[in-house]
Amino acid sequence: MNEAILSRCEELMKKGSTSFYQAFKGLPSPRREAVYVIYAFCRMIDDSVDEPDQSAYTIHEIHDLFTQLDEAEGHFIWPALRWLFASFPHLDKGPFFRQMEGQLTDLEVTHYTTMKELEHYCYLVAGTVGEMLLPVLRDDNGAEVAVNGIALGKGMQIVNIIRDVGEDRARARRYVPLEVMEKHGYTELDWQNGVIDERWIAIVHELKVAALDWFRVGMDRLDTYPVDSAFAIELAAAFYSTILHAVERNEYDVYSKRAYVTDELKLEMLGAIVKRYPMLAFQASRTAVS
């Protein structure tokens, strides 16, 4: 595999998600490069829907090219994906197609009514990423812990939804389910006006509880992973779940402020987690926020 191609995937991840990049860059090769490729492809799928004017392909073109992956040309992602599937024979294309199905949902469904609907969406766009990563982060196909990988992805997507309420509203999308809003006496007009009060705080708290419940399931059975993979997963989960604390620090204003985790706080979490992985102390120094 051309190292320049994998480097371009790495750059996409480094630019698109510093938290994920910092968590996974300490993995040994080829697991590390495989995570970069998976992220880059998922980023391309997402951008084809959210940033179509800047995307190299439409979501339908991506689907067609991926279906004919052996012949696909014209972008570095195609040889990168061919390398990925050749290097990890347990990897299945199913989750990649379901990821595309989830992103297509954004073109058809812009407002959610129930938590059940939202959970299915979270599976399609994020639980599938957990399925993609399992055969990369483990030495088997990940079937034993598929429920855990899916749950972690869904928890992370709920965090995304909480963090991105304002950005999604600008795209005329409301992922916060109407049934949760109505439960707390919060209206569509309140959402449109970005009202922040005790009702909104209760809504965010309910979504937070759901996310943390999925995180707990997702972190179960980490002891069945290779140590370096378990460390990376735990670090990524810690970085991501802490976004919820940043939302609280912003007084639940996710309409006009973006919650983010500071590098200083990431270093604190890194130090706390690495104590449970003493054999990875040197490797963790490579993962440290720079």
N, C-alpha and C positions, 0 to 999 in steps of 0.2 A: 504494500500500500504506500502510495506517495505521501510522505510526511507532511507536505504542504497542504494536502487536502484535509488531513486530520487537524492540522493547525488552524485551518479556517473554521472548522467546527468548534474548536476550542475557543477561538476568538468570539464566536457568536454567543457561546455560553458565558464567557467572561463579561461580555458587554450586556447581555440580557438578564442575567441573574447572578449577582455577585455572591449571594448566599449559597446557592447551589454550587457555584464554581469553587468557592472556598471550602465547602464541605467535601467535595468529591475529588479535588485535584491531587489529594494525597494517595489515592488508590494506586495500586501497581498496574503496570501495563500488562495486558491490553484492556483491562476493565476500565481504566481511566478514559482511554480514547473512545471506548464504546459508549460511555455515558455522554461524552461530548457529541457523538454522532446522533444519539437518541434525542438529546436536547435540541440540537440544531434542526432536526427534522420536525420535531413538535413545534418549534418556534416558527418554522416555515409554514406549517399548517395553520397555526394561530394567526400569523400575519396575513395570510391569504384572505382571511375573513375580516380581521380588525383593521388592517392597513392595506387594502387591496391595491391602492394606487402605487404603493411602494413594493409590492410583492412581485417576485419573478414569475409566479404562476397563480392561476385561479385555483380554488380548492378542487374543482373538477379536473383540472389538468394534473394536479398533484396526484389525485386518485388514479387517473388513467396511467400516468407514468410509473407510479408505484406498482400498479397491477402488472406492468410490463417491465419490471425492474431490470431484468437481464439486458434489455436493449436500451434502457433510458440513458439519454445523453443531454448535454447542454448546461449542466450545473454540477458543481462539485459534490452535492449531496448524494447523487446517484452512485458514483463509485464508492463513496463513503459507506452507503447502505449495503452495497454488495460486499464490501469488506466485513461489515458488521455481521451479516447473516452467515458468511463463510467462517468467521472466527468463532461464532457462538451458535452451534448447530441446534441447540435446544430452543433458540428464539423462534417464536411463531409470529406470522404476519397479522394474525387476527386482531390483537390489541391496536396495531397501527391503523387498520381499517376502522375499528370502532372509535379511535381518536378522531379520525376524519368525520365520522358520522356525528360525533359530538360537536365538532366545530361547525358542521353544516346546520346543526340545530340553531346556532346563533343567527342564522339567516332567516329562520322560520319562526322561532319562539323568542320573544323579547321580554315577556313578563311572566313570572311564575306564580302559580296559585297555591300549590301545596309543597310541603317538605318532601313528600314522596317523589314529586316531579323533580325537585331540585337535587335530591340524592341520586336519581338516575342520571341527570346531567353531569353531576360531579363524578360519577363513575366513568362516563364516556370520555370526558376531557381530562381527567386526572387519575382516576383509579386505573385506567388503562396504562398510564405511564408506570405505575407500580408493577403492572404485569410485564411491561417491556423490560424493566430493570432487573427483575428477579433472576432470569437466566444469565444476566451479565454479572450480577453481584454475588451469585452463588455458583457452586460447581455442579448443580443439577438444573432441572427446568423450573424450579421454584413452586411446583404444585403444592407442596406441603404447607407453604406459608402464603399462598396466593391471597387468601382472605385478609391477611395482615398487610401485604403490599398495597392491595386495593384500598383498604381502610385508611392507610397513611396518605395516599393520594387524595382521597375524598376530604380528609381533614385539612390538607393543605389548600384545596380548592375553596373550602368554606372561608379560610383565612383570606384568600384572594378576594372573595366576594365581599367580605367585610371591609377590607382595605380599599377596594376599588369602587365603592358605591358611587362616589362623585363622578369618576371617569366613565363608569357604565351608564349613569344617568345622562351624561353628555352624548352618549351613543343611543339614547332612548331605550336603554335596557334596564330592567329591574329584576335582579335575581332574588332579592329578599322576598320570600313567599308572601302572598297576600294574606294567607291564613294566619301567619305569624304577626303581621301588621295588625290585622283586625283583632286578634287576641289581646293586643295591648292598646287598642283604640286609636291606632295610627292610620291615617288615610293616605290615599294616593296623592291628594293635594299636599299633604304634609311632606311626602317624599319629594314631590316636584319642587317644593319650596325649601327643601333642606332643613326642616325643623329638627332641632336638637333639644330634647327635653327628657323627662324621666321615662316617657313612653319609648322613645328611640333607644335610650340606654338599655331598657328592658329587652328590646328586640335584639340589639347587638349581643347582650349577655346570653340570650337563648341560643343564638347562632354560635357563640363562643363555646357554650357547653357542648353543643353537638360536635363542633370541631375537635374539642379536647377528648371527647369520648372516642372519636375515630382515631385520634393520635394514640390513645391508650391501647386500642386494639392493634394499631399499626406497629407499635413498639414491642408487642409480645413476640416471643420466640426469636429475639435477636441472637440468642446463644447458638442458634442453628446455622448462622452465617459465618463465613470466614471472618476473622477478627477485624481485618482492615475494612471490610464491607460494613460490618456492624458499627464500627466507629463512624464511618462516613454517614450512615443512615441516621444515627443518633445525633450527630452534629447538625445535619440538615434539618431534622425535626426540631431541634432546639432553636436554631436560627429562625425557623419559620414560625413556630408557636410564639416566639417572643414578639412578633409583629402585633399580637393581640395586646401586649402590655403597652406598646407604642400607641395603639389606638386609645387606650385609657389615658395615657399621658397627654394626648391631644384632645382630651375631654370629649371623646366620641365624635369629633368632627371629622368624618370621613367624606364629607361633601366637598370641602375646600382645602383639606390638608391631607398629605400623603404620609402614612405611618411607615417608618423604616427603623431598622435596628442599626445602631451606631457600631463602628468598628471597635470601639472600646468595649462595648457590651459583648460583641462577638468574641473578643479575646478572653473576656471573663468566662464565657461559656466554654470556650475551647479548653481553658485551664481546668475547669471543673470536670469536664468529661474525660480529658486525657488521663486524669488520675485513676480512672477505672480501666484504662488500657495502657499500663506502664510499658508493655513491650512495644508500643507504638510511639513512645515519647519522642524519638528522633523524627519519625515520619510526621508527627503532629507539628513539629517546628516548621516543616515545609508547608503545612496547611495554614499556618498563622496568617492572620490578616496583614497584608502589606500596605 
